Amino acid sequence: MAVILLTGFEPFDGAARNPSADAVRAVAADYDGPHDLVIATLPVAFDASALRLRELIATHSPDAVIATGLAGGSQRIAVERIGVNLIDARIPDNDGAQPFDAPSEIGGPAARFASLPTKRLFQVLTEEGLPAHLSLSAGTYVCNHVLYTALGAVRADARAGFVHLPWSTSTAPAGAAHLADKDLARAVRLVVDHALDAEVTRPGGSLW
């Protein structure tokens, strides 16, 4: 039985809830799949999130790490392809830290590529009628920091990646782009179900 570590984030920047944590909890509540699903809510804090994530990986030795977070203002689910070794915080984290032009990992490579089957996940989400895209930038805030950290912490034969979610209907500020809560949970469940799939290629044509 494969172990899947699935994480969301706590609220930040004055919000009462974070739709990523909501979606993770919804998936776990109804999960009936073949994997051993481990869930966690990470702090929106650079040091604390990396520490907690490394602890979870050391404890559970997951076959795949799927981290999720909020991309407020987005209208689509973003399957992230790259984590960069850069912290440049637009706002303070929940511990009050606001690093700029700092590395996620001193001496680490400039970037790490997601090892989840990103194109396959995009394909599945799109075929299921969910608005999605492949993203080449997870930003420079805590989401990117977690992606970069996860990729450096997992076993060599394990997978890791990150999915950015829009606001949900129940959490979106007035006028903000959002998707239905059930669709965000469905998207996260699909990522869990297909995290260990083979990657796909599209020679001669592409959806992405």
C-alpha distance (Angstrom), angle and dihedral (degrees) to the residues before:
residue distance angle dihedral
M1 . . .
A2 3.79 . .
V3 3.79 119.6 .
I4 3.80 116.2 -132.9
L5 3.80 119.3 -167.9
L6 3.80 110.0 -155.8
T7 3.79 120.6 -174.3
G8 3.79 139.4 -178.4
F9 3.79 131.7 178.8
E10 3.77 135.9 -106.2
P11 3.84 118.2 -116.1
F12 3.80 118.9 -77.2
D13 3.79 142.4 175.4
G14 3.81 92.6 38.9
A15 3.81 97.5 -52.9
A16 3.79 119.0 138.5
R17 3.82 94.6 -143.2
N18 3.77 139.7 14.9
P19 3.81 115.3 -136.1
S20 3.80 91.5 -147.4
A21 3.81 92.2 63.4
D22 3.81 89.9 43.4
A23 3.80 91.4 53.2
V24 3.80 92.9 47.1
R25 3.80 91.8 51.3
A26 3.82 91.1 47.3
V27 3.80 91.2 52.4
A28 3.80 92.2 48.3
A29 3.80 92.8 48.4
D30 3.81 92.4 59.6
Y31 3.79 100.8 27.5
D32 3.79 113.5 139.7
G33 3.80 99.9 154.9
P34 3.79 131.3 125.0
H35 3.79 97.4 -101.4
D36 3.79 132.4 85.9
L37 3.81 98.8 -112.7
V38 3.80 117.5 -154.7
I39 3.79 117.1 -174.5
A40 3.78 133.1 -168.3
T41 3.79 140.0 169.6
L42 3.78 111.7 -132.6
P43 3.80 125.2 -149.5
V44 3.79 116.8 -111.2
A45 3.78 90.9 -122.2
F46 3.78 127.1 106.6
D47 3.79 100.5 -133.0
A48 3.79 97.5 33.5
S49 3.81 95.4 47.3
A50 3.79 93.4 51.7
L51 3.81 91.8 46.0
R52 3.81 93.0 49.1
L53 3.79 93.1 45.7
R54 3.79 92.9 50.6
E55 3.81 89.7 49.2
L56 3.80 91.5 51.8
I57 3.79 92.3 48.3
A58 3.81 92.4 47.7
T59 3.81 91.4 48.6
H60 3.80 100.0 44.7
S61 3.84 103.5 25.0
P62 3.81 90.3 -147.7
D63 3.78 123.9 -152.9
A64 3.81 87.8 -143.4
V65 3.78 135.4 15.7
I66 3.79 116.3 -154.9
A67 3.78 112.5 -174.6
T68 3.79 119.9 -173.2
G69 3.77 131.7 -168.3
L70 3.77 144.7 164.2
A71 3.79 124.4 -84.5
G72 3.80 99.6 -173.6
G73 3.80 112.3 -153.3
S74 3.79 94.5 27.5
Q75 3.78 120.8 121.0
R76 3.80 95.0 -163.7
I77 3.78 140.6 56.4
A78 3.80 108.7 -106.9
V79 3.78 121.2 -147.7
E80 3.79 102.8 -157.6
R81 3.78 119.7 -139.2
I82 3.82 103.4 -178.3
G83 3.80 138.2 39.3
V84 3.79 114.7 -162.8
N85 3.79 128.1 -151.8
L86 3.78 93.7 -118.8
I87 3.78 137.2 104.0
D88 3.80 115.9 -167.0
A89 3.79 106.8 157.3
R90 3.79 118.3 -155.4
I91 3.81 90.3 -167.9
P92 3.81 132.6 16.0
D93 3.78 117.0 -87.8
N94 3.80 120.4 -119.0
D95 3.80 90.0 -85.5
G96 3.79 91.5 54.1
A97 3.81 96.5 -106.5
Q98 3.80 118.1 138.1
P99 3.81 108.7 177.4
F100 3.77 119.6 -177.5
D101 3.80 129.3 -161.1
A102 3.81 89.8 -2.8
P103 3.81 127.6 138.1
S104 3.77 122.4 -111.3
E105 3.79 87.0 -142.3
I106 3.79 122.6 17.1
G107 3.78 108.0 -126.0
G108 3.80 93.4 8.2
P109 3.81 123.2 133.1
A110 3.79 117.9 -82.8
A111 3.80 91.1 -110.0
R112 3.78 142.5 1.1
F113 3.77 124.0 -150.9
A114 3.79 120.3 -132.2
S115 3.79 111.2 -105.5
L116 3.79 95.5 -156.2
P117 3.84 111.3 102.6
T118 3.79 92.2 -97.0
K119 3.79 98.2 178.2
R120 3.78 91.6 46.6
L121 3.81 90.5 50.9
F122 3.79 91.3 49.2
Q123 3.80 89.1 49.2
V124 3.81 92.9 51.2
L125 3.81 94.1 47.0
T126 3.79 92.0 48.5
E127 3.79 94.0 46.4
E128 3.80 88.4 52.3
G129 3.80 90.2 56.6
L130 3.80 97.1 -106.8
P131 3.82 119.5 137.2
A132 3.80 106.0 -114.7
H133 3.77 142.6 150.7
L134 3.78 140.8 -175.6
S135 3.79 110.5 -107.6
L136 3.79 128.3 -154.9
S137 3.80 94.9 -165.5
A138 3.78 129.1 52.2
G139 3.81 88.7 -178.1
T140 3.79 125.4 -119.7
Y141 3.80 100.8 -83.3
V142 3.82 130.8 92.2
C143 3.83 94.8 -63.1
N144 3.79 92.3 61.1
H145 3.80 90.3 42.5
V146 3.81 90.3 55.7
L147 3.81 92.4 47.1
Y148 3.80 92.1 50.2
T149 3.81 91.4 45.2
A150 3.80 94.0 48.7
L151 3.78 92.6 50.8
G152 3.78 90.5 53.4
A153 3.80 95.3 44.6
V154 3.81 104.6 47.6
R155 3.79 124.6 91.1
A156 3.79 115.7 -87.9
D157 3.82 90.5 -109.3
A158 3.82 94.9 45.7
R159 3.77 129.3 90.2
A160 3.78 132.3 -128.3
G161 3.76 137.5 177.9
F162 3.76 147.3 141.3
V163 3.80 135.9 -115.3
H164 3.80 121.4 -162.0
L165 3.80 116.1 -149.8
P166 3.80 130.5 -160.4
W167 3.77 121.6 -126.6
S168 3.79 113.8 -72.2
T169 3.78 121.7 -124.0
S170 3.79 91.1 -106.5
T171 3.82 95.8 48.7
A172 3.82 104.5 34.7
P173 3.81 118.8 116.9
A174 3.79 114.6 -122.5
G175 3.78 110.6 -68.1
A176 3.81 95.3 6.6
A177 3.79 122.2 135.1
H178 3.78 111.8 -104.0
L179 3.79 147.3 160.1
A180 3.79 128.9 -136.9
D181 3.80 114.4 -83.5
K182 3.80 90.5 -122.4
D183 3.80 91.3 53.2
L184 3.80 92.5 53.2
A185 3.81 90.1 50.0
R186 3.81 89.9 46.8
A187 3.80 90.6 51.1
V188 3.80 92.7 50.9
R189 3.82 91.3 47.3
L190 3.81 89.8 52.4
V191 3.79 90.7 51.9
V192 3.81 89.9 51.0
D193 3.80 91.6 48.2
H194 3.81 93.6 50.1
A195 3.81 102.4 32.6
L196 3.79 91.6 106.6
D197 3.81 96.6 44.0
A198 3.78 121.5 118.8
E199 3.78 114.9 -96.4
V200 3.81 118.5 -104.2
T201 3.79 130.6 -136.4
R202 3.76 128.6 -160.2
P203 3.81 109.3 -155.8
G204 3.78 111.5 -172.7
G205 3.79 94.7 14.0
S206 3.76 141.8 25.4
L207 3.77 144.8 -161.8
W208 3.77 89.9 -150.3
